[in-house]
Amino acid sequence: MNLTLLVLVPLVTAFAAILCKGIKQVRVVSLLGALVQLALGITLLIFYWKERGAGNTATMLFESNYSWFKPLNINYHVGVDGISIAMILLTSFVVVAGILVSWLIESPVRPVIRAGMGKEFFFLLLFLSVGAYGFFISLDLFTLFFFLEVSVIPKFLLIGIWGSGKKEYSAMKLALMLMAGSAFVLVGLLGLYFNTDTGNGSHTFDLVVISQMHISVDVQNLFFPFLFVGFGIFSALFPFHTWVPDGHSSAPTAASMFLAGISMKLGGYGCLRVATFLMPAAAVTYAWIIILLATIAIIYGAFATLMQKDLKYINAYSSISHCGFVLLGIGMLTQTAITGAIMQMVSHGLMTALFFAAIGMIYSRTHTRMVEQLGGLLKAMPFISTVFVVAGLCSLGLPGTSGFVAEMTVFIGSWQNTNTFYRIATIVACASILVTTVYILRAVGQAIMGPINSARYNNLADGTWNEKLAASVLIIGIMAIGVAPFWLHSLLAPGAKTIIEHVERSIAIQ
Amino acid sequence: MANDILALLKQELLLSVIIIVLLIIKIGADEWKSSNLLNFINLLLLINLLAGFVLNVEGSLFNGMFNTNRLIVLEKNILNLATLLISLQSFNWLKEHKHVIEFYALMLSTLLGMFFMISSGNLLMFYLGLELSTIPLAAMANFDLAKRRSSEAAFKFIISSAFSSGLLLFGISLMYGATGSLDFEIIRQQLNGSSIQLFAFILLLSGFAFKISVVPFHLWTADVYEGSPVAVTSYLSVVSKAAIFFVFVPVLYTVFKSLADSWYWMLFLLSILTMVVGNLFAIRQNNLKRLLAFSSISQVGFILVGISGNSQAGSASVIYFLIIYTLSNLAAFGVVSFISSLTGKESIDDYKGLYKTNPLLSWVLAIALFSLAGIPPTAGFFGKFFLLMAGASRGNYELIVIAAVNMVVALYYYLRVIKAIFMESNEHPIEKLKISPLPGLAMLLCVAGIIITGFIGWIYDYIFSLSTRF
């Protein structure tokens, strides 16, 4: 299977959308493009199983490698393993849901978004997904960095043009912080590049080649922080998480879904695939700092969420807490924990996208996101309220949803570390689930259950077909992981195993 | 011998012929319609550009005073292209102007000077070319004849260039005293790092630094850029700057190679200063021309980072970046010049809500600014990345960290413009402008270049293969 299709399809769709006349054509084209992406993602999964079933044990599958800048040894090198396929699937689910949710953006009945620029909106959404797909399939660090930065500017425009509240401030803050993140990554990548040696005096950006080299420990210790912090900023690493609440809550619904569902995962994936995989010795050295920061993020995020009254802020702060689990899992450096971290990325991506979709639906009808102004929505809008409750339950980790599977795996994996400090961190992180329960149940209880707060809520319309479809797509994803986690586990485990073997080998060398 | 001269001096001779043709036309210029005249001149420039790609030979003339090789031809072609683009862009402005022919005669004379400068193999030839490329520029800066700011800009420009030429001359004469020759090759052999030679080198470096507006020699830049007509501003910021770099890099890398340890630290300091000061001042600007002026100062800082790498990759990345910088800066100046020539509006506040009335112009400006900021998928990303990569090859990561931080700061002021265009609204937005064909063509070429250049790997490969002599 040609992986470049994953980049080309959204790109072509984006430009086709620009050429369309009228918003109706644009959204049909965008949806078709998104569905093709979803089909590609699923085909990729099936092909992957076929290859593995046929006994192909190569680390990366479906590789293709073209020379791009020959003198600098930069290639366009793509390939996937189970981890990337999981992220690609996540992306394609969220893209479909995001396009569906934005279906009525220019409708006169309920103008969710500033009218007149629907075309550009869909263009930027699709362009953002180009960045995400490209990032997940890249095996060359230059290509990977290229796609990482491709995804920054669409976010800025999406938030700044169609956002709400202090949108320009949030957009600027997000763009600058993410750029700072990529600046760190840039330094880390260059440092890594010039310390590789392919034997004939030239250097390489190739992820697979570098992973087989021995990078000296000093170099690793110097550049690991750059890479980890750089990618960490994308993934709300404490204390660089401040763009998250503002960015997410100012963004329009679909952009929030993309931001939390896809973009933040770029960071986690980069921390794992680039920083930890290529510099295992440094990852071991710095593990305690990662775990400390992740635990702080988990606890801080949870308690900060308690204080929020705006639904979008609730979800944004809880994202900080949930992404903390990803970094915690990575820092623990056991196979189970890393599998759990990736599961948590997928799970959180689906869950938070669903959450933002539900909040968007509620807001477009009630015109408020304040918990205390809502109430009794279940009676007026049973479908949307149910979606909200499902997202909430997934967020607090109810068995049967993906949240439970992912967090449980992270905890089990973390507990495998016998070090006292690691265990304390695990216990503290576990305890945060209690706080999560409090804020989720409180939000659900006040906004969804209870007496109807305002008479105008009585005759609100329930979800339209597109909203129902969007929510269903995401709920299917959540349930597919929650009820039958085996397939995801078997998809991720080999990749996690490779990384752990790599770490253990580097410990053994020392 | 005569054939040699014709072949080697092909580009210079062609340019001289065009200048003479223009002067002849001037005699009967009143009979031409100004738009026809402009079309004719643009055609000449196009021929001039295309001729640069055929029948190229390598060699040297006049006892090594004049050299040419494929890299130099490429550099001259870049300058030709930039000149053509600027000429296309300033169509609207020149159409109303009474002295079109004089403008082109001056501009092409400076271009001729730059060609000689790039080809020079001798400090005397270099100085001659430099002066030929500087003095007419002052007249060009004054070309908004009725505007006082324009004269002010010209005056500032002529004084500061005279000063920098003075420094250069002082450096050249000291160098002559210390090495006994003006020839690059002999100077290279005679260099031994004695303090007089070092002093001469510092004077030469300061002279260069003036011309490419390196902090702390940048003070003239913003005022001159703001006061001059936009066409001249873009010419100053793109063509004349690129020309100086084209000669600066090989002189540093070959002639002063033995002083590399000294000039590395000078470049290190200058590049940090230039990036930081350029960025900090750009943040505060409200006039787009001034903003672009300071942003081009900070771009020079990035180029210095690339130069400090001192290798084949360093030279290649600088030339590659300059191509991209030319296209991006010209696209940005193209939009600014177009809007300014029709409405006279130049401040960021005026650009608020531009997207509603002029979506195409807005996208052109946005793509240009993204490219200047180094955001993919525009070519600026590749240019910046390779510059920093060349710089990092020496292992001086502290410089790379500072440069990377400066990229973030730079993004802020570029995004401020984007924010005004796309996100804010204005009670009196710039009305809907009809894009006239020639400026539109120039913008199209620039944007196409910005988008395509990065993806075609062989452009870099080609430049890299030409830079083997370093």
Chai-1 contact restraints between the chains, C-beta under 6 A:
chainA,res_idxA,chainB,res_idxB,connection_type,confidence,min_distance_angstrom,max_distance_angstrom,comment,restraint_id
A,W68,B,G457,contact,1.0,0.0,6.0,A-B,restraint_1
A,F69,B,G457,contact,1.0,0.0,6.0,A-B,restraint_2
A,F69,B,Y460,contact,1.0,0.0,6.0,A-B,restraint_3
A,K70,B,D461,contact,1.0,0.0,6.0,A-B,restraint_4
A,P71,B,F464,contact,1.0,0.0,6.0,A-B,restraint_5
A,F146,B,P376,contact,1.0,0.0,6.0,A-B,restraint_6
A,E149,B,P376,contact,1.0,0.0,6.0,A-B,restraint_7
A,V150,B,P376,contact,1.0,0.0,6.0,A-B,restraint_8
A,V150,B,P377,contact,1.0,0.0,6.0,A-B,restraint_9
A,I153,B,I375,contact,1.0,0.0,6.0,A-B,restraint_10
A,G160,B,M423,contact,1.0,0.0,6.0,A-B,restraint_11
A,I161,B,F422,contact,1.0,0.0,6.0,A-B,restraint_12
A,I161,B,M423,contact,1.0,0.0,6.0,A-B,restraint_13
A,E168,B,K419,contact,1.0,0.0,6.0,A-B,restraint_14
A,E168,B,M423,contact,1.0,0.0,6.0,A-B,restraint_15
A,A175,B,L415,contact,1.0,0.0,6.0,A-B,restraint_16
A,L176,B,V408,contact,1.0,0.0,6.0,A-B,restraint_17
A,L176,B,Y412,contact,1.0,0.0,6.0,A-B,restraint_18
A,M179,B,V408,contact,1.0,0.0,6.0,A-B,restraint_19
A,M179,B,L411,contact,1.0,0.0,6.0,A-B,restraint_20
A,A180,B,V408,contact,1.0,0.0,6.0,A-B,restraint_21
A,A183,B,A404,contact,1.0,0.0,6.0,A-B,restraint_22
A,A183,B,M407,contact,1.0,0.0,6.0,A-B,restraint_23
A,A183,B,V408,contact,1.0,0.0,6.0,A-B,restraint_24
A,L186,B,A404,contact,1.0,0.0,6.0,A-B,restraint_25
A,V187,B,I400,contact,1.0,0.0,6.0,A-B,restraint_26
A,V187,B,V401,contact,1.0,0.0,6.0,A-B,restraint_27
A,V187,B,A404,contact,1.0,0.0,6.0,A-B,restraint_28
A,L190,B,A392,contact,1.0,0.0,6.0,A-B,restraint_29
A,G191,B,Y397,contact,1.0,0.0,6.0,A-B,restraint_30
A,F194,B,A392,contact,1.0,0.0,6.0,A-B,restraint_31
